[in-house]
Amino acid sequence: MPTQLEDFTVVTADYVPHPDSTRNLGSYDNSFKDCYLDGVLYTDTITEISAGSGVTIEGVLLKDSDIHITDSNYLYFGTENDISMKWDGTDFHFDVTGATAQVNVAA
C-alpha cells in the first residue's frame, strides 16, 4: 500500500508500467529538476524539450543536430578505434593505425 509523504508517494516495489509504454515519469508541466541514476539507462530516443540546452554525455554535447566535443576528448572511428581525432585547445590531432590505412581528403 502506498504511503503519502509531503511531495511523493513511496511504494515498496519496482516501478513497472502495465502494459508496456503506458506511463510517464513526471509530465511536461510537472518535471523533475535532476535525475541521478546508478547503472544503465535504456531508452528508445532522447528528445530535447527546450531549444538550445542540448544533451551532454561525458564531454560530448549533442545540440541542434551537431556534436560538440570538449577539448582533449577523443573521437574514435572503427571497431578497433582505428582512427582517432582530438582538439586539445591548441592543436588538432588525427591518428590512423594499421599498415594499410589511407587518408583521403575531398574538397
C-alpha positions as CSV (number, residue, x, y, z in Angstrom):
1,M,0.0,0.0,0.0
2,P,1.5,3.4,-0.9
3,T,2.4,5.9,1.8
4,Q,1.8,9.6,1.1
5,L,4.7,11.9,2.0
6,E,5.0,15.6,1.6
7,D,5.6,15.6,-2.2
8,F,5.8,12.0,-3.2
9,T,4.2,8.6,-2.8
10,V,6.6,5.9,-1.6
11,V,6.0,2.4,-2.9
12,T,8.0,-0.6,-1.7
13,A,8.2,-2.3,-5.1
14,D,9.6,-1.8,-8.6
15,Y,8.1,0.9,-10.7
16,V,6.9,-1.2,-13.7
17,P,4.1,0.1,-16.1
18,H,1.5,-2.4,-17.2
19,P,1.0,-2.7,-20.1
20,D,4.3,-1.6,-21.6
21,S,4.9,2.0,-22.7
22,T,1.7,3.4,-21.0
23,R,3.1,5.5,-18.1
24,N,5.3,8.6,-17.8
25,L,7.6,9.7,-15.0
26,G,6.7,13.3,-14.4
27,S,5.0,15.5,-17.1
28,Y,5.6,18.5,-19.3
29,D,4.2,20.8,-16.6
30,N,5.5,18.9,-13.6
31,S,9.0,17.7,-14.3
32,F,11.8,16.6,-12.0
33,K,14.7,19.0,-11.6
34,D,17.5,16.5,-11.8
35,C,17.8,12.7,-12.1
36,Y,20.6,10.7,-10.6
37,L,20.9,7.1,-11.7
38,D,23.3,4.3,-10.8
39,G,23.6,1.8,-13.6
40,V,22.5,1.8,-17.2
41,L,19.7,3.8,-18.7
42,Y,17.9,2.1,-21.6
43,T,15.9,4.4,-23.8
44,D,14.4,4.3,-27.3
45,T,15.1,8.0,-28.0
46,I,16.3,11.2,-26.2
47,T,14.3,14.2,-27.1
48,E,15.4,17.8,-26.4
49,I,12.5,19.7,-24.9
50,S,13.9,23.2,-24.6
51,A,15.7,24.7,-27.6
52,G,19.4,25.3,-27.1
53,S,20.1,23.2,-24.0
54,G,21.4,20.0,-25.6
55,V,22.5,16.8,-24.0
56,T,25.9,16.2,-22.5
57,I,27.4,12.7,-22.3
58,E,30.9,12.6,-20.7
59,G,32.4,15.6,-22.5
60,V,30.2,15.3,-25.7
61,L,27.4,17.8,-26.3
62,L,24.6,16.8,-28.7
63,K,22.9,20.1,-29.7
64,D,20.9,21.2,-32.7
65,S,21.9,18.2,-34.8
66,D,25.6,18.9,-34.2
67,I,28.1,17.1,-32.0
68,H,30.4,19.2,-29.8
69,I,33.3,17.5,-28.1
70,T,35.1,19.4,-25.4
71,D,38.9,19.9,-25.5
72,S,41.2,16.9,-25.1
73,N,38.4,14.3,-25.6
74,Y,38.9,11.9,-28.5
75,L,36.5,10.9,-31.2
76,Y,37.1,7.3,-32.3
77,F,36.1,5.5,-35.5
78,G,36.2,1.8,-36.4
79,T,35.5,-1.3,-34.2
80,E,39.2,-1.3,-33.2
81,N,39.4,2.5,-32.7
82,D,41.5,2.6,-36.0
83,I,41.1,6.4,-36.4
84,S,41.1,9.0,-33.6
85,M,40.8,12.7,-33.6
86,K,41.0,15.3,-30.9
87,W,41.4,19.1,-30.4
88,D,43.4,20.0,-27.2
89,G,42.6,23.7,-27.4
90,T,45.7,24.5,-29.4
91,D,46.5,21.6,-31.8
92,F,44.4,19.2,-33.8
93,H,45.5,15.5,-33.6
94,F,44.5,13.0,-36.2
95,D,45.8,9.4,-35.9
96,V,45.4,6.4,-38.2
97,T,46.5,3.0,-37.1
98,G,47.1,-0.1,-39.3
99,A,49.6,-0.8,-42.1
100,T,47.0,-0.4,-44.9
101,A,45.4,2.8,-43.6
102,Q,44.8,5.5,-46.2
103,V,43.7,9.1,-45.6
104,N,41.5,10.7,-48.3
105,V,40.7,14.4,-48.2
106,A,38.0,15.6,-50.6
107,A,37.4,19.2,-51.4
